[in-house]
Amino acid sequence: MGVRVRAERIEDASLPPVCPVTGGAAPNWQRVRYVSPAGSLVFLLFFGVLPYVIARAITRREVSGRLPISDEGIAIVKRLRRTRRRLGLGVLVAYLALLAVIVEAPRILTPFAVGMAAAAAVGLFSGLVKFREPVVGEVDGSGRWVELSGVSAAFARAVADPTRSTGATLTCPDCAESILPAAKVCRFCGHRLQPTGTTKTV
């Protein structure tokens, strides 16, 4: 399941205390860092590495902060990371062994070694996909939103709830974001609100 979260809520650690991995209560916080995807910029590699690096540096957006996480969620993340490290180490050892075979018997065993290397590469890719982080995030082009995928349904509901246990909210007439009734200035766009209460109650 996916949910769209404002970047500042991750940076300020103001998300509801619900674990995105398990959906349970989250008394802990986990440091996270998300970046915007390269997207079509990869085609610049046809013109060389330097154009890609320059374009990526200009368009890259990064969000660092914290996500709520439960003790069980921490255990799940640590287990997946251990599995990925072991998988990577195993593939590295396999490649070194195949390299030694190619050096020692290049004519006879080279086709066999190439086939084994391709199989190891496929195994590494599938393993990294299977044992990836349970919650993955991508920053949009503006840097203001983070798309989180792989989150629990309970976390998605808690994030999407506009009231978030703060009671009734108002809608900013300029950016349409939910704000507190006592707010004088919208914290999202800076719009100064009228004291007469022209905003709508959600």
Long-range contacts (C-beta under 8 A, 24 or more apart in sequence): 1-149, 1-150, 1-151, 1-152, 1-153, 1-156, 2-147, 2-148, 2-149, 2-150, 2-151, 2-156, 3-147, 3-148, 3-151, 3-155, 3-156, 3-159, 3-160, 4-145, 4-146, 4-147, 4-148, 5-145, 5-146, 5-147, 5-148, 5-159, 6-144, 6-145, 6-146, 6-188, 7-63, 7-65, 7-139, 7-143, 7-144, 7-145, 7-146, 8-144, 10-34, 10-63, 10-64, 10-65, 10-66, 10-67, 10-146, 11-63, 11-64, 11-65, 12-65, 13-65, 13-66, 15-67, 15-68, 15-158, 15-159, 16-68, 16-155, 16-158, 16-159, 16-161, 16-164, 16-165, 17-68, 18-68, 18-152, 18-154, 18-155, 18-158, 19-68, 19-69, 19-70, 19-72, 19-73, 19-152, 19-154, 19-155, 20-67, 20-68, 20-69, 20-73, 20-134, 20-135, 20-148, 20-150, 20-151, 20-152, 20-155, 21-69, 21-70, 21-72, 21-73, 21-76, 21-77, 21-134, 21-135, 21-151, 21-152, 22-70, 22-72, 22-73, 22-76, 22-152, 23-152, 23-153, 23-154, 23-155, 24-70, 24-72, 24-73, 24-154, 25-70, 26-68, 26-69, 26-70, 26-73, 27-70, 27-71, 28-68, 28-69, 28-70, 28-71, 28-74, 29-66, 29-67, 29-68, 29-69, 30-66, 30-67, 30-68, 30-69, 30-73, 30-74, 30-77, 31-64, 31-65, 31-66, 32-64, 32-65, 32-66, 32-67, 32-135, 32-137, 33-62, 33-63, 33-64, 34-62, 34-63, 34-64, 34-137, 34-138, 34-139, 34-146, 35-60, 35-61, 35-62, 35-63, 35-138, 35-139, 36-60, 36-61, 36-62, 36-138, 36-139, 36-140, 36-141, 36-143, 37-138, 59-141, 61-139, 61-140, 61-141, 61-142, 61-143, 62-139, 62-143, 63-137, 63-139, 63-143, 63-146, 67-135, 73-134, 76-134, 77-133, 77-134, 80-131, 80-132, 80-133, 80-134, 83-127, 83-131, 84-127, 84-128, 84-131, 84-132, 87-124, 87-127, 87-128, 87-131, 88-124, 91-120, 91-121, 91-123, 91-124, 94-120, 95-120, 162-202, 163-202, 168-201, 168-202, 169-201, 169-202, 170-197, 170-199, 170-200, 170-201, 170-202, 171-199, 171-200, 171-202, 172-199, 173-198, 173-199, 178-202
